[in-house]
Amino acid sequence: MPGPVRVRVAATSANLGPGFDAVGLALGLCDDVCAEVTAGGVTVQVVGEGAGDLPSDERHLVVGAMRATFAECGSQPAGLAVECVNRIPQARGLGSSSAAIVAGVLLARALVPDGQQRLDDAAVLRLAAQLEGHPDNVAPCLLGGFTVAWTEPEGARAVSLPVAAGVRPTVFVPTERGLTAAARAALPATVPHQDAAHNAGRAALLVHALSVAPELLLPATVDRLHQDYRAESMPATAALVAELRAADVPAVVSGAGPTVLALRDPPADLVAGPDWQVWSLPVEVHGARVGRGRLGHAERDPVAAGRKS
């Protein structure tokens, strides 16, 4: 389809403590991405987070997701021009790769004249989860709010649930980066039955706490499946989570880390230190949004849509 299309996609925090690989929360820190079909070749312009580091050709994750989506729709354009205004920190546990994948899938679908008929919303989720490897970040990025995702034989599914007004996310973003693959490698192949039972109960409580009873978030965010196993590789993250929880703040490792997510305001006298940026972010309730035309002036500002310290 001629003419550019654009999409806004949100940062996400997965797991939220006990909801390993299942729950996620969309946060009000968004990337804006624009794409159009060209006569040949692929160009990617990146502004903001990852500029100078991310590929500017077919290797870019947005382009890879677009190519996979075009293949699903039975149409592959000769060339693409992509513009990314990135505000989500890269490799920090805030869903930057999921945002890129969701952006690519939605942009490609929008560039195919009957793309929505060829790839409905349920199929978009399945494809994005397949490309990412798990649905816990792509689900809130697509749907917004607090999501519970699961995988059936035919692929990923998810539901979006309301978030109680008392949930006030704050993220502590370190300067160091982390890799999901390395974080997963720290996990054991099996866990004790009592730990699995513990997390099942806390994950169920987490749904209730996030939706209607935020006063229960501290006990609802206790985890025994992944955070302790990853603590050795992220000592500063583990120490900050412990400090916040000792102050009765429901804090968890965001995704695979090393970012820390607090679900209510931290104490005013807490000082995270010079290696951390602290942003208070709203819950992003709208989900991914697609539009026509190029990015506007405000959308091209790498800090305009986002964070408030």
C-alpha positions in Angstrom: 0.0 0.0 0.0 1.5 3.4 -0.9 2.1 6.0 1.7 3.7 5.6 5.2 2.1 4.1 8.2 3.2 4.6 11.8 2.7 2.8 15.1 3.2 3.7 18.8 4.3 0.8 21.0 4.8 0.8 24.8 7.5 -0.5 27.1 6.4 -3.5 29.2 7.4 -5.2 32.4 6.9 -9.0 32.5 6.7 -11.5 35.3 5.8 -9.0 38.0 7.3 -11.4 40.5 5.5 -14.7 40.6 3.8 -14.5 37.2 6.8 -16.0 35.3 6.4 -16.0 31.5 2.6 -15.3 31.9 1.8 -11.8 33.2 2.9 -8.3 32.0 2.2 -4.6 32.4 2.3 -1.9 29.7 4.1 1.3 30.8 3.7 4.8 29.5 7.1 5.0 27.8 6.7 4.5 24.0 8.6 4.1 20.8 7.2 5.6 17.6 8.0 3.7 14.3 7.1 4.7 10.8 7.5 2.6 7.6 6.7 2.7 3.9 7.3 0.5 0.9 10.1 1.6 -1.6 11.2 0.5 -5.0 14.2 -1.5 -3.5 16.6 -1.8 -0.7 16.1 -1.4 3.1 17.0 1.6 5.2 16.4 2.1 8.9 16.9 5.4 10.7 17.2 5.1 14.5 16.9 8.1 16.8 17.2 7.9 20.6 17.8 4.7 22.4 20.1 2.4 20.4 21.1 5.0 17.8 24.5 4.0 16.4 24.3 0.5 17.9 21.3 -1.0 16.2 21.4 -2.3 12.6 20.3 0.0 9.8 19.4 -2.7 7.3 17.6 -6.0 7.0 19.1 -7.2 10.3 17.0 -4.7 12.3 14.4 -6.4 14.4 11.5 -4.3 13.1 12.4 -5.2 9.6 12.7 -8.9 10.5 9.2 -8.8 12.0 7.9 -7.0 9.0 9.3 -9.6 6.6 7.8 -12.4 8.6 4.4 -10.7 8.6 4.6 -10.0 4.8 5.3 -13.7 4.4 2.2 -14.6 6.4 0.2 -12.2 4.3 1.6 -13.7 1.0 3.2 -10.4 -0.1 6.8 -9.2 0.0 7.7 -5.7 -1.0 10.9 -4.9 -2.9 12.1 -2.3 -0.4 11.3 -0.6 2.9 12.2 2.6 4.6 11.8 2.5 8.4 12.2 5.3 10.9 12.4 4.5 14.6 12.2 7.0 17.5 13.2 4.8 20.4 12.6 5.8 24.1 12.5 2.3 25.6 16.0 1.4 27.0 17.6 -1.4 25.2 18.4 -4.7 27.0 17.1 -3.5 30.4 14.1 -5.7 31.0 11.5 -3.2 29.6 10.4 -5.1 26.5 12.4 -3.2 23.9 12.6 -6.3 21.6 8.9 -7.1 22.0 8.1 -3.5 21.1 10.2 -3.7 18.0 8.5 -7.0 17.0 5.0 -5.7 17.7 5.8 -2.6 15.7 7.1 -4.6 12.8 4.1 -6.9 12.7 1.5 -4.1 12.9 3.3 -1.9 10.3 3.5 -4.7 7.8 -0.1 -5.7 8.3 -1.1 -2.0 7.8 0.9 -1.9 4.5 -1.0 -4.8 3.0 -4.4 -3.5 1.6 -6.4 -6.4 3.1 -3.9 -7.2 5.9 -6.4 -7.2 8.6 -8.4 -9.8 6.8 -5.3 -11.9 6.2 -4.0 -11.5 9.8 -6.6 -10.7 12.5 -5.7 -9.5 15.9 -5.4 -13.0 17.4 -3.0 -14.0 14.6 -0.9 -10.9 15.3 -0.5 -12.0 18.9 0.4 -15.5 17.8 3.0 -14.3 15.3 4.5 -11.7 17.6 4.8 -14.3 20.4 6.4 -16.8 18.0 9.0 -14.3 16.9 9.8 -13.2 20.5 9.7 -16.7 21.9 7.2 -16.1 24.7 4.0 -13.9 25.0 4.5 -12.2 28.3 5.8 -8.9 26.9 4.2 -8.8 23.4 0.7 -9.3 25.0 0.7 -6.0 27.1 2.5 -4.2 24.3 -0.4 -5.1 21.9 -3.3 -4.9 24.3 -2.3 -2.4 26.9 -2.8 -2.6 30.6 -2.2 -5.7 32.7 -2.3 -8.9 30.7 -2.3 -12.6 31.4 -0.9 -14.7 28.5 -0.7 -18.4 27.9 0.2 -20.7 25.0 -2.1 -23.4 23.5 -1.1 -25.8 20.7 -2.2 -23.3 18.0 -0.2 -20.5 19.7 -0.3 -17.7 22.2 -3.5 -16.2 23.7 -4.0 -13.3 26.1 -6.5 -11.3 28.0 -6.2 -7.7 29.2 -7.5 -6.8 32.7 -8.2 -3.5 34.4 -5.6 -2.0 36.7 -6.5 -0.6 40.1 -6.0 3.2 40.5 -3.6 2.6 43.4 -1.0 1.0 41.1 1.7 3.6 40.5 4.7 2.1 38.6 8.2 3.4 39.1 11.1 2.0 37.2 14.7 2.0 38.3 16.8 1.7 35.2 20.5 0.9 35.6 23.3 2.0 33.2 24.3 -1.7 32.7 22.6 -3.9 30.3 21.3 -7.4 30.6 20.5 -10.2 28.2 17.4 -12.4 28.4 19.2 -15.4 27.2 21.9 -15.1 29.9 19.2 -14.6 32.6 17.3 -17.7 31.4 20.5 -19.7 31.5 20.7 -19.0 35.2 17.4 -20.9 35.9 17.5 -24.5 37.0 15.8 -27.2 34.9 13.5 -28.2 37.8 12.3 -26.4 41.0 10.9 -27.8 44.3 7.2 -28.6 44.3 6.6 -26.3 47.2 8.1 -23.4 45.3 5.9 -24.1 42.3 2.9 -24.3 44.6 3.9 -21.1 46.3 4.1 -19.2 43.0 0.8 -20.6 41.7 -0.9 -19.1 44.8 0.9 -15.8 44.6 0.3 -15.4 40.8 -3.4 -15.9 41.4 -3.3 -13.3 44.2 -1.3 -11.0 41.9 -4.2 -10.8 39.4 -6.6 -9.8 42.3 -4.1 -7.3 43.8 -3.4 -5.5 40.5 -7.0 -5.4 39.4 -8.9 -4.5 42.6 -6.8 -4.7 45.8 -3.4 -3.0 45.4 -2.9 -3.1 49.2 -2.1 -6.8 48.7 0.7 -6.2 46.2 3.5 -6.8 48.6 2.6 -10.4 49.4 1.3 -10.9 45.9 4.7 -10.1 44.3 6.8 -12.7 46.3 8.6 -15.0 43.8 10.5 -18.3 44.2 10.8 -19.4 40.6 13.4 -17.0 39.0 14.5 -13.9 40.9 16.7 -15.6 43.5 18.4 -17.7 40.8 19.3 -14.6 38.9 20.4 -12.5 41.9 24.0 -13.5 41.7 24.4 -12.1 38.2 22.5 -8.9 39.1 23.6 -8.1 42.7 22.7 -4.4 42.5 19.3 -5.2 41.2 18.7 -7.8 43.9 19.9 -5.4 46.6 17.6 -2.6 45.4 14.6 -5.0 45.3 15.3 -6.1 48.8 15.7 -2.5 50.0 12.4 -1.5 48.5 10.5 -4.5 49.8 12.0 -3.8 53.3 10.3 -0.4 53.1 7.0 -2.1 52.2 7.2 -1.3 48.5 6.1 -4.1 46.2 9.2 -4.2 44.0 10.3 -6.9 41.5 12.8 -7.5 38.8 11.4 -6.2 35.6 11.4 -9.0 33.1 14.8 -10.6 32.9 16.3 -7.4 34.5 18.3 -5.5 35.4 15.6 -2.9 35.7 13.6 -2.8 39.0 9.9 -2.2 39.0 8.1 -0.8 42.0 4.3 -0.9 41.9 3.8 2.0 44.3 5.7 5.2 45.1 9.1 4.5 46.7 10.0 6.3 49.9 11.0 9.9 49.4 14.3 9.5 51.1 15.4 6.4 49.1 18.5 7.2 47.0 19.1 4.6 44.3 22.5 6.0 43.4 24.2 7.5 40.4 24.0 4.2 38.3 20.2 4.3 38.3 17.7 6.5 36.5 14.3 6.7 38.3 11.2 7.3 36.2 7.6 7.4 37.4 5.4 6.0 34.6 1.7 5.6 34.1 0.1 2.3 33.1 -0.3 2.4 29.3 -4.0 1.4 28.8 -4.4 1.9 25.1 -2.2 -0.8 23.6 -0.4 -0.4 20.3 -1.8 2.3 18.1 -1.5 2.4 14.3 -2.0 5.5 12.1 -1.4 6.8 8.6 1.2 9.3 7.6 4.7 10.2 8.8 5.8 10.9 12.3 5.0 14.4 13.5 7.5 16.8 15.2 6.6 15.6 18.7 6.8 12.0 17.8 10.3 12.5 16.5 11.5 13.8 19.8 13.3 10.9 21.6 12.2 12.1 25.0 8.8 13.8 24.3 6.5 10.8 24.9 7.9 9.5 27.9 9.5 9.6 31.1 9.2 11.7 34.1 11.9 11.5 36.8 
